[in-house]
Amino acid sequence: MTEFVFVPSPNSYAGKILACSDDGAVVAFGAKHEIVLFRPTSSAGGFLDLQTSLIPSAHGDRIVAVAFGPSQVGAYRTHVATASDDGSVRLWDHSTESLILKHSGHGDDEKVVSLDWSIADANMVVSVSDVGSIVVWDLEANKRSRFSLPADAYPLTVDCCPHDRDIVAVGCESGLVVVYNTRDLGSVVHRLSAHETDVVSLSWCPAPHNVLGDEARNDMRAYLLASGAQDRSVHVWRAGSDGRRELTIDLPHEQLTTDGNRSK
């Protein structure tokens, strides 16, 4: 008999609700209060099969973000971090589906809206709340540092710089991107404003230098950052240097036509 597993759908309107481990071994997403795990395996017939498992009641409220630990670091090879509207960030061992650590360091009545696991420092998980607090969680010491963004910054997503452990980018409502340094007491490095609507996605270039610039005058600390917003624009910024725009891409607003037939 063939076994079918029906899993709940991922939570909506959350840019980091689904993640894949960097070795491709596990896919995870948040579905209501639960964590759904998929493990691709090869079946006897050579077809791809998915082993499905569930961590029930992983949070007390809706899960909003999922991030895997780096597979090359043995201590976190089987770990995944989750954030929730319940104000907590939790660390799980997905191989045993057990809770390892958790914190509620953002404060009372704050909802965590996003998190990211640093590539530059595998011991660091960074999360942001709906009212602008940033919490840097040192997993090895199980200590947290809390910072506050400017009062007009209402975060939607966060992404850690892969080249400098202290630098994070925060995408906010109303088109604002804040590049923040978490060293010492914390400070704003850049306020990047070009989008007309909410910034919902961020991505750092994996190379530290300016891959889009003139090689003869290349800045080795450009740290290019791409930001995407609901206005269908993508801006690429020199976030590690002068904070200026390197490139703008405007996606079409019109519906794309196809040759296929659409049934009503």
HULINBEL-V636872 format. One record per backbone hydrogen bond with DSSP energy under -0.5 kcal/mol. CO is the residue of the C=O (numbers start at 1). NH is the residue of the N-H. Records with the same first field share a line. If there is no record, write none. Layout:
BEGIN
CO->NH, NH
END
This chain:
BEGIN
4->6
5->7
14->17
16->66
17->30
19->28
21->24
26->21
27->38
28->19
29->36
30->11
31->34
32->63
33->58, 59
34->31, 36
35->55
36->29
37->53
38->27, 40
39->51
41->43, 49
43->46
47->43
49->41, 51
50->52
51->39
53->37
54->56
55->35, 58
62->85
64->16
65->83
67->81
70->73
72->74
73->76
74->77
76->79
78->94, 95
79->69
80->92
81->67
82->90
83->64, 65
84->87, 112
87->106
88->84
89->103
90->82
91->100, 101
92->80, 94
93->96, 97, 98
98->93
101->91
103->89
104->107
107->110
111->130
114->128
116->118, 126
121->124
123->139
124->118
125->137
126->116
127->135
128->113, 114
129->132
132->149
133->129
134->147
135->127, 137
136->138, 145
137->125, 139
138->142, 143
143->138
145->136
147->134
150->153
152->154
153->155
154->173
157->171
159->169
164->167
166->182
167->161
168->180
169->159
170->178
171->156, 157
172->175, 199
173->176
175->194, 195
176->172
177->179, 192
178->170, 180
179->189, 190
180->168, 182
181->187
183->186
187->181, 189
190->179, 192
191->193
192->177, 194
198->200, 230
201->228
203->226
208->222, 223
209->211
210->213
214->217
215->218
218->220
219->210, 222
222->240, 241
223->239
224->205
225->237
226->203
227->235
228->200, 201
229->232
232->251
233->229
234->249
235->227, 237
236->246, 247
237->225, 239
238->241, 243
244->238
247->236
249->234, 251
261->263
END
